[in-house]
Amino acid sequence: MQQHRTQVVIVGAGPAGMLLGLLLEKAGVDCIVLERRSREHVLSRIRAGLLEPGAVEFLRDSGVGERMDQIGRPRDGTRIAWQGRPSFMINVKKWTGLEMMAYGQTFLTEDLYSMREATGTPYFDQITDLEIEGIDGTRPEVSFTTAGHSVRVQCDFVIGCDGAQGPCSQLIPESIRQVYERKFPFGWLGIMVEAPPIDDFTYIRHETGFALAAQRTPMLSRYYVQSRLDEGPEAWSDDRFWDTFLGRCPPEIAAQVTTGPSIEKSLAALRSRVVEPMRWGRLFLAGDAAHVFPPTGAKGLNMALSDIQLLSAALIAHFSEKDDRLLDSYSADALSRVWAAQHLSWRMTKLLHIFPTDDPYDRKIRQAEYDLILKSEEVQRALAFEYAGLPNLRG
Ligand SMILES: Cc1cc2nc3c(=O)[nH]c(=O)nc-3n(C[C@H](O)[C@H](O)[C@H](O)COP(=O)(O)OP(=O)(O)OC[C@H]3O[C@@H](n4cnc5c(N)ncnc54)[C@H](O)[C@@H]3O)c2cc1C
């Protein structure tokens, strides 16, 4: 068995784990990143695509913004197209002076992997037999198997960046751990198309369901339709997708869409989940390991970055200044941001989707909420701040 000693073991090499590893290495904190999947698998995942202003600034400050600034698309905000009503822009630029950025998570993950290769952050992929012990003491130990041999690492802290299905959150004793969860009775069927996107990120509310036109790069578009959970991507031919999508669009939006064959198709179930606390002993959770958001509101990736902003500063203060105040307040600080983002995602999901249980009263209430947004500049301003995630990453 190989034996190692390091300061921080990071479990999970998604954007949260990779960015944390990079920031710790830069600050001279020793760490090891562990990933269950292959590099190719992680880099092939297609997920989020809209970054908040604070996330954009944080990535630039972290030295990861170069390609984002070259090929990402700065956005004023996101449009809502509502059947039978004028469309409306959640205008982040107008109300906050800051821009959102359309930049695919797949590109960001590639950027982080290239930087890891340049800085040499120790990294093991395709690990199995992960075991974590001693997080309630002072010297946690992490053991795993990689490329046929066993490895044991002694460390000061274990960081669970292992996503929604990872094991780290389960290490918090059941008597302490609280899980808050809401499952929505529908999913999003998404396709990727090599074609120019429409002008604005656009949420579409139609009596037959929700749809979204999103952007990745000037030649890559992502489209979604609200769909049933019992029909997987195989039930959706490209023709069926485009008929459904265009049928939900107002004519002026449909006229902008360049259709084409899908290069990827997937179904994502919508759910909300928060695990509390985000720290137990020497274990800290970050990103999807601690919280999942329905994608309406584009919070998942942004909140993973928000956690890493807090946690990297806290770990660096611990190792470089022996100051534990930020580590001690991490869980409460992160959760206050997380719940604000949960509120926005829950509100947008309820506003824009058709629920199987909806009756005429529900439809009238949603209509009233949209009409209030259309009429009131105060409501528009508040929505823009919540959507932009302010003051999350900047506060
Ligand atoms: C299908 C899908 C679509 C999405 N679309 C959007 C969107 O449109 N907008 C949005 O804002 N967000 C979206 N999200 C959410 C967003 O992608 C996540 O919030 C983001 O990936 C969180 O990053 P993370 O690093 O915390 O977790 P992840 O990216 O999930 O990374 C966790 C990593 O941990 C690894 N891991 C798990 N278990 C172990 C283990 N035992 N040992 C070692 N490694 C392990 C996993 O393989 C994975 O690589 C989507 C998510 C999914 C799944």
The ligand as an ORCA input file, in Angstrom:
! r2SCAN-3c Opt
* xyz 0 1
  C     -27.830     16.643    -16.322
  C     -27.519     17.922    -15.584
  C     -27.839     19.155    -16.158
  C     -27.573     20.345    -15.489
  N     -27.893     21.546    -16.054
  C     -27.656     22.683    -15.375
  C     -27.986     23.938    -15.905
  O     -28.524     24.031    -16.998
  N     -27.718     25.052    -15.172
  C     -27.111     24.968    -13.926
  O     -26.839     26.004    -13.298
  N     -26.773     23.800    -13.410
  C     -27.032     22.664    -14.096
  N     -26.694     21.490    -13.567
  C     -26.029     21.511    -12.274
  C     -24.524     21.776    -12.416
  O     -24.018     21.038    -13.487
  C     -23.899     21.377    -11.102
  O     -24.413     22.242    -10.108
  C     -22.363     21.428    -11.094
  O     -21.840     20.409    -11.905
  C     -21.857     21.271     -9.670
  O     -20.490     21.030     -9.680
  P     -19.842     20.048     -8.594
  O     -18.386     20.088     -8.872
  O     -20.349     20.410     -7.256
  O     -20.482     18.602     -8.894
  P     -20.266     17.644    -10.147
  O     -20.052     18.420    -11.381
  O     -21.397     16.678    -10.107
  O     -18.928     16.874     -9.813
  C     -18.854     15.901     -8.797
  C     -17.755     14.916     -9.150
  O     -17.593     14.005     -8.078
  C     -17.351     12.720     -8.632
  N     -17.633     11.685     -7.631
  C     -18.831     11.209     -7.219
  N     -18.673     10.232     -6.323
  C     -17.331     10.080     -6.152
  C     -16.547      9.201     -5.367
  N     -17.085      8.270     -4.581
  N     -15.203      9.322     -5.435
  C     -14.618     10.244     -6.236
  N     -15.333     11.099     -7.025
  C     -16.670     11.010     -6.976
  C     -18.272     12.678     -9.841
  O     -17.887     11.697    -10.770
  C     -18.104     14.091    -10.378
  O     -17.077     14.183    -11.340
  C     -26.966     20.294    -14.213
  C     -26.636     19.060    -13.635
  C     -26.917     17.877    -14.299
  C     -26.586     16.554    -13.649
*
